[in-house]
Amino acid sequence: MLRRVEQTPGRTQRHGWHDEVNLKYQLLIFDWDGTLADSAAMIVGAMQRAIVALKLPPRSDESIRELIGLGLSDALARLYPELELPHLYSLLNSYRAQWLSEGAGEAPLFDGALDAIRELHGAGHHIAIATGKSRKGLDRSLRHHVELRPLVLTSRTADETASKPDPLMLKELLVELDVKPEQALMIGDTEYDMAMARAIGMDGLGVTCGVHEPGRLRQAGATALIEHVGHLPRWLNG
């Protein structure tokens, strides 16, 4: 059973009426970067410009892509483990400035993603987001994608809970919406998404349009793979 709630930017409030939904997965939880948004190239470009601006030792594009999906602080600490905290903060701030300078920092949704979400929402699925983005960043993206925003019931970001692959953000969504792990599906493009779902007994569906290879998604526990979110309605109905 799901509680239908008033939508707020972030966490829902548990009130309203109960909605019986006869679906295997009542709750669909989506990653953002690389899953809904085609943002990997923009992320890599912004990080490379930040590295150059601060005259840090170079890092390859692939080493940056590898970390997409983690919370930004965790990703930077892995990218530059030798840097002390003040220098990591400088890199974080430089990256954010570079990201915002890139066409207002908003990546397009993958082709077919919005139509798929509309179809799934109309069929009775509840839609949530679990992302490595900051709350400010996700809210900005949802304001930009105005047709998607009203379809998203609730969300968690890496700066308000534990970063992936810790499953805490998924646990919080389940508690908030009164859903069991087996009634929810995590959809993402990285092993971090699949690992956190597997850790709590939730199915994870990997999308191969993002940053991690299919083999890594399978090894991390993906229940199945699809090319992109546009194929999700057909997969669920199959």
C-alpha positions in Angstrom: 0.0 0.0 0.0 1.3 3.5 -0.8 0.2 6.7 0.7 -0.6 9.4 -1.8 0.9 12.6 -0.5 1.2 16.2 -1.3 4.3 16.9 -3.3 7.1 19.1 -1.9 10.6 19.7 -3.2 12.4 16.9 -1.4 10.5 14.9 1.2 6.8 14.3 1.2 4.5 14.7 4.2 2.7 11.5 5.2 -0.9 12.5 4.9 -3.7 12.2 2.4 -5.5 9.2 1.1 -4.5 5.6 0.5 -4.2 4.4 -3.1 -4.3 0.7 -3.7 -2.0 -0.1 -6.7 -1.9 -3.7 -8.0 1.6 -3.5 -9.5 4.7 -5.6 -8.8 6.7 -2.4 -8.4 4.6 0.2 -6.8 7.6 2.6 -6.4 10.1 3.3 -9.2 13.3 5.0 -7.9 15.5 6.7 -10.6 19.0 7.8 -10.5 19.5 11.2 -12.2 22.9 11.7 -14.0 23.4 9.0 -16.7 19.9 7.5 -16.1 17.3 10.3 -16.7 19.7 13.1 -17.7 22.3 12.8 -20.5 24.9 14.7 -18.4 28.1 12.7 -18.3 29.9 14.7 -20.9 28.9 18.0 -19.2 30.1 16.6 -15.8 33.5 15.5 -17.2 34.0 18.8 -19.0 33.2 20.9 -15.9 35.5 18.9 -13.8 38.4 19.1 -16.3 38.0 22.9 -16.4 38.0 23.1 -12.6 41.2 21.0 -12.5 42.9 23.3 -15.0 41.7 26.4 -13.2 43.3 25.2 -9.9 46.4 23.8 -11.6 45.9 20.4 -10.1 47.6 17.2 -11.5 45.6 16.1 -14.6 43.1 13.3 -14.4 41.7 11.3 -17.4 38.2 11.7 -18.6 37.6 8.1 -17.8 38.7 8.5 -14.2 36.1 11.2 -13.8 33.3 9.3 -15.5 34.1 6.4 -13.2 32.9 8.4 -10.2 29.7 9.9 -11.6 26.9 8.8 -9.4 28.7 9.2 -6.1 28.1 12.3 -3.9 30.4 15.1 -5.1 32.5 15.2 -1.9 33.1 11.4 -2.0 33.9 11.6 -5.7 36.5 14.3 -5.3 38.1 12.5 -2.4 38.5 9.4 -4.6 39.7 11.5 -7.5 42.4 13.3 -5.4 43.0 11.2 -2.3 46.2 13.2 -1.7 44.5 16.5 -1.3 43.7 17.9 2.2 40.2 19.0 3.0 40.6 22.8 2.3 41.9 22.0 -1.2 39.0 19.5 -1.8 36.6 22.3 -0.9 38.3 24.6 -3.4 37.9 22.0 -6.1 34.3 21.4 -5.2 33.5 25.1 -5.4 35.5 25.4 -8.7 33.6 22.5 -10.2 30.2 24.0 -9.2 31.1 27.3 -10.8 32.3 25.6 -14.0 29.1 23.5 -14.1 26.8 26.5 -13.8 28.8 28.3 -16.6 28.0 25.5 -19.0 24.6 26.5 -20.4 23.1 27.1 -16.9 24.3 23.6 -16.0 21.2 21.8 -17.2 21.6 18.5 -19.2 18.9 17.3 -21.5 16.8 14.2 -20.6 17.6 11.1 -22.6 15.3 10.6 -25.6 12.1 8.8 -24.5 12.7 9.3 -20.7 9.9 11.9 -20.1 7.4 10.0 -22.2 8.2 6.8 -20.2 7.8 8.5 -16.9 4.5 10.0 -18.0 3.3 6.5 -19.0 4.5 4.9 -15.8 3.0 7.6 -13.6 -0.3 7.3 -15.5 -0.3 3.5 -14.9 -0.2 4.0 -11.2 3.5 3.8 -10.4 4.9 6.3 -7.9 8.1 8.0 -9.1 11.1 8.9 -6.8 14.7 10.0 -7.4 17.8 8.9 -5.5 20.8 10.8 -6.7 24.4 11.8 -6.0 23.5 15.4 -6.9 23.0 18.0 -4.2 19.5 19.1 -3.1 20.1 22.5 -4.7 21.3 20.9 -7.9 18.4 18.5 -8.2 15.8 21.1 -7.4 17.4 23.4 -10.1 17.2 20.5 -12.6 13.6 19.8 -11.8 12.7 23.4 -12.2 14.3 23.4 -15.6 12.5 20.2 -16.7 9.1 21.6 -15.8 7.1 18.7 -17.4 8.9 16.1 -15.3 8.8 17.9 -11.9 5.1 17.3 -11.1 5.5 13.5 -11.8 8.2 13.1 -9.1 6.7 12.3 -5.7 9.8 12.6 -3.5 13.6 12.4 -3.7 16.9 12.0 -1.8 20.2 13.7 -2.6 23.7 12.9 -1.4 24.1 16.0 0.7 21.0 15.2 2.9 21.7 11.5 3.5 24.6 9.0 3.0 26.1 8.9 -0.5 25.8 5.9 -2.7 26.6 3.0 -2.5 25.3 3.2 1.1 21.7 2.2 0.8 20.4 4.7 3.4 18.7 7.0 0.8 16.7 4.0 -0.4 15.8 3.0 3.1 14.6 6.5 3.8 12.4 6.5 0.7 10.8 3.2 1.7 10.1 4.4 5.2 8.7 7.7 4.0 6.3 6.0 1.5 5.5 2.9 3.6 6.8 0.6 0.8 8.6 -2.8 1.2 11.9 -3.4 -0.7 10.3 -6.0 -2.9 7.6 -3.5 -4.0 10.3 -1.0 -5.3 12.7 -1.0 -8.2 15.9 1.0 -8.4 16.8 2.2 -11.9 20.4 3.4 -12.5 23.4 3.4 -14.7 26.2 2.6 -12.2 27.3 -0.2 -10.0 26.7 2.1 -7.0 22.9 2.1 -7.8 22.8 -1.7 -8.2 24.9 -2.3 -5.0 22.7 -0.2 -2.8 19.6 -1.9 -4.1 21.0 -5.3 -3.6 22.1 -4.5 0.0 18.5 -4.1 1.1 16.9 -6.8 -1.1 15.5 -4.4 -3.7 15.6 -5.2 -7.4 17.9 -3.1 -9.5 17.5 -2.4 -13.2 20.6 -1.3 -15.0 20.5 1.2 -17.9 23.4 0.9 -20.3 23.3 4.4 -21.7 25.2 5.8 -18.8 28.7 5.5 -17.4 29.3 1.9 -16.3 29.6 -1.1 -18.6 26.9 -3.8 -18.6 29.3 -6.3 -17.1 29.8 -4.1 -14.1 26.1 -3.6 -13.6 25.5 -7.3 -13.7 28.3 -8.0 -11.3 26.9 -5.4 -8.9 23.6 -7.3 -8.8 21.4 -5.9 -11.6 18.2 -7.9 -12.0 18.2 -7.1 -15.7 19.5 -4.5 -18.1 17.8 -2.2 -20.6 19.4 0.4 -23.0 17.6 3.4 -21.6 14.6 4.5 -19.5 12.5 4.8 -22.7 12.4 1.0 -22.7 11.2 0.7 -19.1 7.4 0.5 -19.8 7.9 -2.4 -22.2 10.2 -4.2 -19.8 7.8 -3.8 -16.9 4.9 -5.1 -19.1 7.0 -8.0 -20.5 
